[in-house]
Amino acid sequence: MYLASDQFEHAGWLDDLEAAADTLDLSGETRSHAGDLFLSNVPDNDRSKPAMLGACLYAGALVAGEQPTQSEVADAVGVSRLAVQQRWKPLVESVGLDAPDW
């Protein structure tokens, strides 16, 4: 869980999430899930934040029933596909869902 002040502290990252979601034409539900995941799992290291943002956006899309590819999400966020691939499953599992095993 996160504090309301976290939204203020990480507003720039949430703006980046919204911009990537706009690029991919993702739903409000996906954006909400992705934002919650990001704020609940913000890494301390600024270098890790873009990769986590991409993973949260991808995981949020899956939870919401949307299916962008990892490459599409990675391109929209500006990270490698591998960065998304390595981080999304633990995020899905952290909210108590079973990650698909494809």
N, C-alpha and C positions, 0 to 999 in steps of 0.2 A: 504494500500500500504506500501511498505517497501523501505528502502534505499539500495543502492549497498553495503554499509559498513555492513549492517545486514548480508549479505551472509558470509562475512569474520568473523564477530563476532560469528556467530552461525555455523561455518563450521563443527565443531564436531557433532552437532546435525544433520546436513544435511548428514554427512557421515553415521550416525546411520540410517537415513531414507533410504539411498541407500542400506545399508546392509540388512535391513528388506525387502525392495523391491526386492533385489536379492533372498532372501530366498523364497519369494512368487512368484518369476518370473513375476513381474508386468511390464507393458509397460513403455516406456519413457514418454508417455502422462500422465500416472498416477503419475509418479515421479515428473514431472513438476508441475502438479496441487497440489500435496501434498507439495512440497517445497514452492510454492507460498503461499499456505494456512498457512503453519507453520510460514514462515517469516512475514506474515501479522498479525499473532495472537500469537506471542511468549509471553508466560506468564512471569511475572517478577520473580516468584518463581521457582527456579531450580527443586524443587520436582514435580512441575506440568508439566514440559516440556516433560517427557516421555509419559505421558497420552495424552497430546496435539499432540505429534508426531504421536502416534497411531491413534488418531481421524482424523488427517489430511491425513494420509496414506489411511485410510478407505474411507474418504469422497472423496479424489482424485481418488481412484479406481472407486467409484460409478459414479462420473462425467465423467470419461473416459470410462464407460461402462463395467468395469470389476466387478467381484462379489466375492471377497474373503469374507470369513465369518469374523465376528467381532472377533471370537476366534482365527482364523488363524492370523489376524493382531496383535491382542494382544500378542499372543505367540511370533511372530516374533520380536516385539518391546520390549517385556519383561514387559508388564503391564497386568492388569486384563481386562477381557472382559467388565466388568462394566465401567471401565475407558473410554474405547472407546465408549461404548453405550451411556454414558451420555454426550458426547461432540461432536459427529459427526453431528447431525442434525443442531445445530446452525451454524456450519461452512458452511454447504451446503447452508443454508438460507442466510448467510452473503454475499454470492456471487450472490444473486438474483435468486437462483434456489429453486424450491419447493422440499422439502425432501419427499421421499416416506413415506407413513404412515403404513407400515407393521410392 
